[in-house]
Amino acid sequence: MAELKTRETRASVAGFLEKIADESRRKDCQALVKLMKRATGAEPKMWGASIVGFGSCHLKYASGRKLDWFPIGFASRKQDLTLYGLLSAEESDALLERLGKHTRGKGCLYVKRLADIDTTVLQRLIEISRTGA
C-alpha cells in the first residue's frame, strides 16, 4: 500500500500564507484561518506543503488502512480555495444552498473568493462539520 504523502508538518502556517503571491487570495486564506480556528478551537497546522488543517483525528478504514488526518481544513489552489471536511454533516446540504457561488467535489467544497459566499453560512458549516451537530 502506498504511503500517504499528506501528513502534519512543523512548517509555519504564517510563512506559507505570506508566500501566496495574490494579495486578495492571501487575505482570504488569512480570513479562513481565523474563521476555522474560531469554529474549531484548534490551532492551524500545515499538512503536506499546501494544506492548512485544524485538529487531528485517527481514521481506520474497513480495509484496515489507518491514517491521521485533519477534520477541517483548506488549501489555496491555482483556481480555487479548496475547503475540506464540510460536506458530511446532516445539515450541510441545506446550508450549501444558502452559501453562495461554489462548486462541490467528492469530498471538497470549492470557492473562488470569500466575497462570493456568505461567511456566516460558512462559519455554521464549519461548526456543524466539526461537531457533527
N, C-alpha and C positions, 0 to 999 in steps of 0.2 A: 504494500500500500504506500502510495507517495506521501512524503512528509508535507504537512501544511506549512506554507511559506508565511502566512499572515499570523504573526504572534505579537504579543505585547512586547514593546521595546522600552529602552530607557531614553529614547530620543525626546527632545524638547518639543512639546506641542507649540509653545510660543515661537520657537525657532522655525518650526515647519510653517506656521501661519505667516511669519514675516517674509518667507520666501515666495509667497504667492504674488506673482507679478501684477495681476489686475487688482487695482485698489478696491473696486466695488466687490469683487469676489472675496478678497481678503477680509473686508468689513463684514460681509455676510457670514463668513466662517467664524470670525470672532464673535458675532452675534449668536451663532449656533452653539458655540462653546458655552456662552453664558446661559442660554436657554436650556440646553441639555444638562448642564451642571445644576441649575436651579431645580429642574424637574426630577433629576435622578439622585441628587445629593452626592454624586460620585465625582472624583477628580478626573479630568480628561487625561488619557494616556494614548500614546502613539501605538498603533497596531500595524506592523509592517512599516513601509516607507510613506504611506499616504492616507491612512485611515485614523481618525480620531475616535476612540471608543470610550464609553463611560460604563464602569462596572466590569465585572468578570463573572462568568459562570462556567461550570464544567458540564459539557454535553456528552451524552452517551447515546449513540445510535443503535437501532435494532441489530445492525451488522456487527456490533461490538466496538466499532470505532469510537474513540474518546478524544475530546479536544477541549481546550479552554477558548472562550470566545467572549465578546462584549455583547451585552443585551441591546444597547442603544449606541449608535454612532453615525458618523458621516465621513464623506470623502469629497474633496474638490477635484472633480474630473474635468477633462477638457471642455465638454459640452454642458455639463450639469453639476449640480450639487447632488450627490447620491446619499440618501438617508436610509440607514439600516435599522431594522427591528421595529418598524412602526405599522406593520400590516396585519399582525396576527391577533390582536385583541378583538373581542366580540364587537365593540363599539366602533372599530376602525372604519368600516365601510361608510357608516353614516357621517362620520367626521370628514372623511375624504371627499364626500360630496360637497362639503362646505369649505374645503381647504383653499380652493383657487386653482390656478393653472399648474398642472403637474401631470406626470405620467407614472405608470407603475410597471415594475418588472416582477419577476417571480417572488422575490423577497425584498425588493428595494422600491423606494419612492424617489422620483427624480424631479427636481425643480431647477429652473434656470437661474432664478434670483429670488431672494426672500420678498422683494417688493411685489412679486407675482402671487403671493399667498397670504392668507390670514395667519399671522404668527400666534394669535391667541388659540386658534384651532390646532396649529402645530404643537403648541405647548401642551394642550389637552391630549393629543395623540401620543406624545412622549410620556406623559404621566400614566395614561392607561396601559401603554405598552410595557412600561417599566414594572408596573404593579400587577398587571393582568386584570385590573378592575374594570 
